[in-house]
């Protein structure tokens, strides 16, 4: 599934103006949450290597480098690691 974001572009006094871009989970990236979560779920739950995910994405007509997929997974895991440690702190027994 491909999610399409449509952004309005207008010309005001010979100046092109666009609405702010929809926020991304990873800074400077066009990858949205659905792509990132599918990459991680396919890789770790269904044991589907990134090169095979890359083949599926390419077969769907979407051009993205395998290096980008690898970077997306690494950056996503860095974000998830922070959530893991926050949850771990909540369930640790209190010393006292």
TAJO-V561633 format. One record per residue. N is the residue number from 1. RES is the residue in three letters. PHI is phi in whole degrees, 0 to 359 (* if undefined). Layout:
N,RES,PHI
N,RES,PHI
//
This chain:
1,UNK,*
2,UNK,247
3,UNK,263
4,UNK,257
5,UNK,258
6,UNK,256
7,UNK,242
8,UNK,289
9,UNK,233
10,UNK,229
11,UNK,248
12,UNK,236
13,UNK,52
14,UNK,62
15,UNK,238
16,UNK,279
17,UNK,235
18,UNK,236
19,UNK,288
20,UNK,301
21,UNK,290
22,UNK,299
23,UNK,300
24,UNK,247
25,UNK,293
26,UNK,258
27,UNK,297
28,UNK,74
29,UNK,239
30,UNK,268
31,UNK,291
32,UNK,258
33,UNK,300
34,UNK,294
35,UNK,295
36,UNK,297
37,UNK,293
38,UNK,295
39,UNK,301
40,UNK,291
41,UNK,296
42,UNK,298
43,UNK,287
44,UNK,263
45,UNK,271
46,UNK,257
47,UNK,54
48,UNK,261
49,UNK,298
50,UNK,297
51,UNK,294
52,UNK,283
53,UNK,296
54,UNK,299
55,UNK,298
56,UNK,295
57,UNK,295
58,UNK,295
59,UNK,295
60,UNK,277
61,UNK,89
62,UNK,258
63,UNK,262
64,UNK,208
65,UNK,282
66,UNK,293
67,UNK,298
68,UNK,297
69,UNK,299
70,UNK,299
71,UNK,296
72,UNK,300
73,UNK,295
74,UNK,298
75,UNK,293
76,UNK,294
77,UNK,294
78,UNK,298
79,UNK,293
80,UNK,292
81,UNK,298
82,UNK,297
83,UNK,293
84,UNK,303
85,UNK,292
86,UNK,295
87,UNK,291
88,UNK,298
89,UNK,297
90,UNK,286
91,UNK,258
92,UNK,296
93,UNK,293
94,UNK,286
95,UNK,282
96,UNK,162
//
